[in-house]
Amino acid sequence: MFPHFSPAFQRFVEPAQERSQIWRTILGFALVFAFFVLVTIIFSIGGTLLGEFIEPGLGLSYMSQVEEGRTIFATFAMLAMIATMIPGLWLVLRFLHKRPLRTLLGPTGTINWSLWRGAAAIILILAAIDATTTFLTADLVQQMPLIKWLTWLAPALLLLFLQTSAEEMVFRGYLQQQLAARFKSRWIWWVLPSAIFGVAHFNPAQFGGNAWIVVAITTLMGLILADVTARFGSLSPAMGLHFANNLVVMLFMNSSGQLSGMSFYLYSVDMQSAQMTSAMLISLTSMLVGYGIFMLIMRRRRL
């Protein structure tokens, strides 16, 4: 283990030390992604065939909904498919790295709910401020009655927790642990997983010329989540931050489009417009300022 790492980060990385060969990490990441793709294909084919068996045209209709992502069913299906990366990780860790899935969470092998809630609370407070501004400036439309939204809220929260946990376990858990156990350079264990996380959100069909700004924002978010994970030596705060962020966007206030089916409010905006470019750049700047303040507060908690 590298002595310049903080004791907390050393304990976090230690489970990956024994089998940290780069070929294992690359193969493991590829297998997790392949497992996700396989599940997606099986779901698509199986769902289509089952729907067509029940009623001609039903299967194709459901798959079209999932692709557009504008219904509750589509949102749930997408979240559930992303969550299947967790069993994929379990298989990779069990047979390729010979260690339990719980080692991705930190030295205790459990979620530190105090850190999780504290991190989530920070995002929710910032979101409340942003939501107030949006309410005053944007033309919001209530997508569904309150009773219907509340009816589906519990399964939505569960799937959202699994989806965000899966992404954190892959990028800030598996990749960050494995790379930090092998390399001392932050450019590798900190920046590389965050860049991959950002590029995974590249969607020119939805965002047009703004797609690379989205990549920049999600890469910065990945850097923040990775830094928080390293400083606390636990995946819990990153999981809380990610969950709260997606909670606000997917369940409360969203633009009409992919994964907007469960959002209580919708606002109309052209994701490829110059107006959206300005909004995204402001968001990127705000994240940089917020992260700078965090770094000042945490300057004594070395890596």
Secondary structure as UniProt FT lines:
FT   TURN            3..4
FT   HELIX           7..13
FT   HELIX           14..16
FT   TURN            18..19
FT   HELIX           22..54
FT   TURN            56..57
FT   HELIX           58..68
FT   HELIX           72..83
FT   HELIX           85..92
FT   HELIX           93..97
FT   HELIX           101..104
FT   TURN            107..108
FT   HELIX           113..137
FT   STRAND          140..142
FT   HELIX           146..168
FT   HELIX           169..175
FT   HELIX           176..182
FT   HELIX           187..191
FT   HELIX           192..199
FT   TURN            200..201
FT   HELIX           204..207
FT   HELIX           208..210
FT   HELIX           211..232
FT   HELIX           236..247
FT   HELIX           248..252
FT   STRAND          253..255
FT   TURN            258..259
FT   TURN            261..262
FT   STRAND          265..267
FT   TURN            271..272
FT   HELIX           274..297
FT   TURN            298..300
//
